[in-house]
Amino acid sequence: MSDLSHSPLLNLATVSKTFSSGTVALSPTSLTLGDGEFVSLVGPSGCGKSTLLRIVAGLTPPSTGEVTSASGADGLRTGFVFQEPTLMPWATVSENVALPLQLKNSLTSQESDRISTVLEWVGLKDFRDAYPRELSGGMRMRASIARAIVQQPDLLLLDEPFVALDEFTRAQLNEDLLRLWEDQKWTAIFVTHSIREAVFLSNRVLVMSPRPGQVIADLQVPFEYPRQPELRNDHAYADFCASISQQLASSIAGANS
């Protein structure tokens, strides 16, 4: 269930996906996402997490069901951060970040100022004229996040954006992402294989079963914001992560029995 303190933003009603090959990627799934929530999806590989995210984004049509938003027919402004930064190698950081705005219209001076502000938010102010090849993996992902949020999205979708990064960089980007979320108030849906990452980031964790996936647990995370790095060493945090891990292991064992 969505946190009652958040007004509904997005509703999925019996959404499922069967590909043309006959592969059933997602069983009928219904859920409501609240405005301003940070929700993570965890589950085994191939369970439909990314498929669900792409359906929410409108990149993949559902086989059944529908996705509706509180904004009505106009839809939500949505930003998407992929597993790979997918930056244009011939463009500078600022030019990459400007792309979503350029696709809509010519850049105004106000939008140019916003690009500078967003680059400062993600720690790339001094790298606006650098090219992707000149950046570390973490910096390229920061640029990808900047490109997704420069449009001031209502909804930010993130598909395992930090999976290829080292542990230190990943932890730092988790903290920076939370800071941005708390400041900008968008709704976030975050796909990850890391239960510890999901719990650290989210106020709500959705646990998915093996393919064909469906949500088997919808858990409110009991830790207050702002989340401090020290939370990762807290016994209650470790216990909560372990309880999710046990639910996931039980689901996998049941599917294999």
N, C-alpha and C positions, 0 to 999 in steps of 0.2 A: 504494500500500500504506500502511496505517496504520503510524505509528511504533511499533516493537516495544517501546519503553519505556512505552507506554500500553496498558492492558488494554482489550479491546474494549468499547464502550458501545452502539453502534448498528450494525445491519447492514441494508443494502439489497440485496435479491436480485432481479435482473432486473426492476427497477421501471420501468414505462413509463406514459405517459399519452396517450390519444387522446380528444379532446373530442367531444361529441355532434355537433358540426358536421363532424366528420371530420378536423379538424386534429390532426396528430400533433405534440404539443408536446415529448415526451421519448421517445427511443429506450430500449430496455432497458438499464438502468444498474445495476451492482453495485458496492458499495463498503462498506468498514468504517470506522467512526469510533471513535477511541480515547478513553477517558475522560481528560478534561482537555486535549484538543487544541483548538487554535484553527485552524479550517479555513476558507478562503475559496473561493468559487466565482466564477470570472471567465469571461466569454464574451460574444459579440456579443448585441445586443438581440434578444429573442424566441427565445433558444436553450433556454429551459426552466429557467433558474436559479431563478426565483421559484416555478415549478411544482414543482420538486424540493423546495424548502424547504417549501412548503405540504403536500406529501405527507408529509414527515418530521414536520411538526407535527400531522398528522391532519386538516387542514382540507380537503384534496382527496384523494379515494380514488384509488389507482393503478388503471390499467386492467389491468396484469399485475404479477406479483411481489408481494413483501411487505416490510414494514419490521418488524424485530424488535429488541428491546432486551435488554440484559443484566439489566434489572430484572424481566424476565418479564411475567406477565399484568397486573401493576399498572401497568406503563408507567413512563415517565419524567416527572418534573416538568419542564414545558417553559414557557419564557418566550418571547414573540415581540415583536420590535420592528419595526414596519412603517415604510414609507417616510415616511408622514405620522404625526405624533405621536398623532392620533386621541384627543385629550383631551376630556373632557366640559367644555364651555365654562362651564356653570353651577356647576361644582365647583372648589374650591381645589386647589392642588397636592397637599397631603396627602390630600385626599379622593380625588383621581384615583389616587394611588399606593395607597391603601387598597382600591380596588375589587376586585382579585383575592381579597383576604382576606375581604372582605364577602360575595362571592359563595359562599364556602365555609361561613362561619359568622359569628357575631357576633364583633366584634373583642375580643380579650383585651388585658389591660394589657401583656403581653409582646409582642404583635403591634404595639400602638401604639408601644412603645419601638423596635421594629424599623423601623417607618416613619420615625421620627426619625433612626435610625442610617443608613438607606439615603439619606435626603435629604441628610444630611451627607456621605456618600460621593460623591454626584454634584454636590455644590456648591450645593445648593438649601436649605440649612438656614434661611437668612434669608428664604426665599420660600415657606415652607410654607402661608401663608395668602393667597398671591397667586392670581389667576385667570389662566388661559391667555392671555387677551388682553393681560395686563400683562407677559408674558414675551417675550424675543427668541426667534428660531427655534432657536438653540442651547440655550436654557434649556428650551424646550418638549420638545426631544428628550431632554435630560437627565431630565426628568420621565417621559417615556415609558420610558426605560431603567430608571429607579427602579421604575416600576410592574411591569416585566417581571422584575426581580430580587428584589423584595420577598418573593416566594414561595420563595426559595432554590432556584432551579431546578437540575436536573441538566444541562439542555441549554438554551442560549440561542440563538435563531434571530434573525438580523438581516437584513432585506431592504432593502438600500441606504439605511440610516437617515440617512446624512450627505450624500446627493446634492444637496440643496437649499441647503446651507450654504456660506458663503464659505470660502476656502482656510485662513485662519487658524483659524477656529472648528472646521473639520473636522479640522485637524491636532491641535488641543488635545483634541478629543473622542476622537480615535484614541488619544492617550496616556493619557487618563483611563480609557478602556475597557480598555486593556491592564492598567493598574494594578488595576482591579477584577477582571479575569480572573485575574491572578496571585494576588490575595488570596483570591478566592472559589472558585477551582478548578473552575468549571463548564466544560462543553464548549461551544464556540461554533462556529456555522456562520454565516458572514458573506457575503452576496451583494453584489458591487460590480462596477462597470464599470472601476474604477481599479486597474490592475495595481500601481501604486506603493503604494496603500493596502493592497491584499491582501498584498503582500510585507512591508510594515512591521508589519502586525498578526499575521500567521499563522506557524505552524510548518509549515504545509502548504497548498499552493495547488492546487486542482483546476481545470483548464482545460477548458471545454466547447466543443464544435463548434457551428456554426450549426444551426438547427432542421432536423429534429428532433434536439435536443441529446443528446449523450452525453459522458462524460468521456474526453478524448483524451490528457490528461497529468495525472499525480499527482506533484507535486513537493514534496520536502522543502526548506524554506527554511533556508539554512545559517547564519543569524545568531542569536547567542545572545540570550537574555533576561537581564535586562530590556533592552528596546529603548530607546535614547536618541534624542532628536530629531536628533542629529548623523548618525545612520545615513542619513538622507535625502540627505546630501551625500557619502556614501561611494561610491567608484568601483565597488567590488564589488557594492554594492546596485544601482547604476544598470545594471551589466552583467547582473545576474540579472533585473531587470525587463525589460531589452531582450530577453533570451532568451525570456521568456514572451511578450512582444509578437510576436516573430518566429514562434513556434509558432502563435499565434492568427491572425496574418496569413496564414500558410501554409494553415491550416485553412479560413479564409474564402475564399481564392483557389481552393482545391481544390473547395469547394462551388459556386463560381460558374463553374467551368470546364466 
